[in-house]
């Protein structure tokens, strides 16, 4: 296991600045996920950690040693890409052994490492197959196995599940998390999918336009997002935002919202049905049946659109008027600069 530290890291491509002074510490054995929209800089950060891109300014440290000028092959990092990058003419065994053979590792040690990784990833029966004979999930496990045999200090994952179908992504998320627990390795994972981030990470780094918006556990980011960007990005379906004036017009909620607040945020899963006059009145536009739940699309009196998650047994029809409220501890308040206002300040 190894530590990773980024100190005031900057990156420019020609005159275009893409990373603007990122500071981050990754502890021994942590599973850290970089998440954010396309173009936020998460893959650029990962490539700088791997040694595939050079920082324009700042320091990058592995185990306390500055590695800005250390080549990718000497950093002790192993990277798993979105595209698998397997050699199609080689067997699974040969794909996993290739890097070790190039490094002149003794044959007996190669055999041991490959078979240990294959056992860990349940690839033993597939060692003599070629990539074209494998499913997408099996190919991704081979790519991960190729990284494991190198015994790296840090594993780097660049959107490794993006090419898989939805069901396989769910199972691979679980497999990667279990693999991390078994190896106890330091892992840095890049994704644009906040569900992947929430289900896999020890610590999430939310990025926007080359800046770190917030760093924290999945629970802390969900319960206390620092601003409206993080609040809207973390959580699915996304948080509802509405003018404070509208919420303050409801007697049951007015005391919770300061008059100077710019916006109020309520997550779809936190609405509760109530009687007339006890909450906000809204009109159902349509509802999506999802089995255990229904995702209800509704409209408030000022035509603000909101989404609600309700019990799947509750059938709601378009045009129906419903009344909903939210418990105080689930209500998020943001100031005119879109920054979170803590409950004690309300």
N, C-alpha and C positions, 0 to 999 in steps of 0.2 A: 504494500500500500504506500501511496505517496501523497504529498500535499501539492497544491497548485495555488499560485498567487498572481494576480494581475494588478499592476500598479500604474495608474494614470495612463492606460494604454490608448494610443491613437493610431488610426490608419487612414491614409489618403491614397487614392488612385488618381494620378495626375493632380488636377486641382480640386478633385471631388473628395470631400472628407466624409467617411462612412462610419468611423468609430470615434467617439468624442470623449476620451478620458475615462475609460472604464476601470473601476477598482473592484476587485473580487477576491475572496479567499475560499478555497475548497479544502476541506479537512480530509484526513486519512479516511478512506473507505466511504466517503459520501457519494451519493447518487444525485448529481446536480443537473437540472434541466434548463437549457436556454429556450425560452419561448417568446414568440412575438410574431407580428404580421410579416409578410414577405417584404424584404428590403430593409428590415430593422437592424441587420448586422450580425445576426446570431451565427451564420455559417462562416462569415469572415473571422469572427472571434475564434471559432473552432479551428479554422485553418491556421491562424497565427499560433495557437497552442500546439498544433501538430508540427509546425515548422514549415508549412507549405506556403505561407505568406509571412513577410517580415513586418513587424510594427514600424510605423513612422516615428513614433516616440513612445516613451514609457518602458517599463520593465516587465518581463515575464519570468517567473521563478517556479522551478520544480524542485521540491525538497529543499527549498531555501537557496538554491543555486540559480543565478541568472542564466537563461538559456537563449536569449535573443540571437546570439551568434552561433548557437549550436545547431548543426544540421538535423533534419527530420529523423534520419536513421539513428542518430545518437541520443535522442531525447528520451527514449524508452516509452514512447506512446504508440498505441496501435489504433488505427482508425477503421471503422466499419462504415461503408458508404451506402447510399440509397440504392445504387445500381448493382450491388453484390460484387461486381468486378471479378467474376470467376473466369478461369481459363476453360473454354468450352471443350477443348480436346483432351483435358486432363481428368482423371478420376477425382472423386472427393478426397481420397487419401493424398493424391499428388498435389491437389490444390492447397491442402492444409500443410503439406510438408515443404512446399516450394521455397518459401522464405527461409526456412531453416537450412535447406540444402544450399542455398546461395550463401548463407552465412557460414558454411563449412562445419555445421554441427555434426557430430558423429552419428552414424546411422542408427545405432542402438538407442541413442537419446531421442532421435527423431521419431522412431517407432513408439517409444514410451509416451512422448508428449502428444503425438497424434491420437494414439489410442485412449489416453486419459481424457483428452478434449472430446473425442467422439463419444465416449461413455457418458460424459457430463451432459452432452447435447443430444443424446439418444440417436447418434448417427452411425453406430456400429454396423447395422445391416446394410448401410448405404455406401460404405467406403470404396467399393469398386464401381459404383455408378458414375456417370458423367452428368454435368449440370442439366443437360436437356432432359434427363430422366427423373428430375426432381421437381417437386412443387415449389411454389414461391417461398413458403415458410421453410422448407428444407434447404433451399439455396441460401436463405438468410442465415440459417444456423451454421452452414458451412463457412460463410464469410465471418461469422463470429468465432467459429473454431479456429480459423486461420489467425485471428487476432490472439486468441487464448494461448496457442502454442508458443507464442513469442514471450509469454510471461511478462507483459508490459507493466510499467509503473502506473500508467493511466490509460483507460479505455476511452476512446472518443467515438461517438455515434452521430452521424450526420443524416438525420431523417431516415433511419433504416427501415421503417415500416410503411413508408409512403406508397410503395408499389404493391402492397398486399390488399386483398379485399377486406371488407369491414369485419367479418367474423374472424379471419385469420389475424388481423391486427389486435383484436381483443386477446386472443390466446397467446400471441407473441409478446404482448405487454406483460402478461403474467409470467411467461417463461424468462424474459429478461430480468424481471424483478427477482425471481427466484434464483437466477444465475448470479445476480449481484450479491444476494444473501449468502450463497454457497462460497463464492470466491472472496468476499469481503474486499473487493477491489474498488479503487477510486474510479468513478465513471462520470463523464460529461456527455450529455445527450442533447441534441438539437432537434426541435420540432416546431411546427406552426400550429400543432393540434393541442389545445389547452387541456383536453381530456387525457391525452397521453401524459402531459406534465403533471396533472393532478393525481393520476393513479400510480405513477411510477417514482416520483421524485422524493428525496429527503428534503431538498431545497430547490426552489424555483427562482430563476432569474428572469424577470419580465423586461424585455427590451423594446424600445421604440426609437426609430430614427438614430440608431447608434448610441443611445443613452440607456442606462439602467434606470427603469422606473421604480422597481421595488424588488427586494430580495427577501425571501422568507419561506416558511413551510407551506405546503398546500393549505393547511387549515388557517394559518394567519393571513394568507392572501385572500382566501375566500371570505373570512369573517371580518377582516379589517383592511380592505384595499385602500392604498394611500391616496388614490385619486380616481377620477371617473374613467380614465383609460384602463387602469388595472381592474376596476370594478366591472367594466363592460367586457373585458377580455377573459377574465377568469369566471368560470361558471357557465353551464349550458342547461337550458337556454339562457341567453345573456340577461343581465340585470335590466330592469325597467328604470327609466329616468323621467322625472316629471317636475314641473315648476313647484317651488316651495309654496307659492301663494295658493295653488290648487289644494295641496295637502292641508295647509293651515285653515282652509275653509271648512274642513271636517272637524267638528268639536272633539271627536275621540282621538284625533292625531295632532291637533294644533299645539298642545303643550310640549310635544316632542321636537318641534321644528322651530329654530330661531328665525326671526323675520329676515335677517340678513342673508340667509342661506340662498344659494343659487339654484341648487337642485336637490331632489330627494331620490334615493335609489331603493328599490324594492325588488328582491329576487322573485321570479315566478313561483317558486316552490314555497314561498313564505306567506302568500295571501291566505286569509281565512274568511270563510263565509260568515256574514252577520246580518242583522236585521236593518231595515230602512232607518237612516239617521245615525247608525252606529259606525259607519265607514264610508267609503267612496262608492258612489253609484256609477255603474258602467253598463254599456250595451254590448252584448255578445255579437261579434261579426261572424266568426265561424270557430269550430272546434275540431281538433285533430285527435282521433281515437288512437291511443298507443298501447292498449291493453290495460295495464294496471293504472294508467293515468290518461288524462286528456289534456292537451295543450290548447288552452283557450285564448283566442285573439279577441280582444275587447277594446272598446273606445270610451274614454272618460267624457264628461260633459263638455270639456273644451276641445274635444276631438284628439286629445293625446292618445296614442295607441299604446296598449300594454298587453303583456302576455302573462297567463296564469297557468300553473300546473295544479289540476284538481284530480280527485279520485276518479278513476276510469268508469266507475259505476254511475256517476252523475251525468246524465244526458242533458246537454244544453243546446238550445236551438238558436239560430240566427235571429237577431232582433230582441231577444230576451233581456230584460233588465235584471242585473244582479248587484248585490251589495257586498263589498269586501273590505277587510281591514288587515292590519299587520301588527304583530306583537312589537313592543317598543325595542327590544334587543335585536330585532331583525331589520330595523329601519336605518338606512345609511344617509348621512347628510353631508353635502359638499358645498364649499363656499364659492363665491363668484370666480375664483381662480381654479375651480375644479378640484380643490384639495379637500381631503376628508376632515370633518369636524368631529372630534371625539365626544362621546356622550357626556363626559364631565363638563365640557365647555358649552353644552346646549342649555 
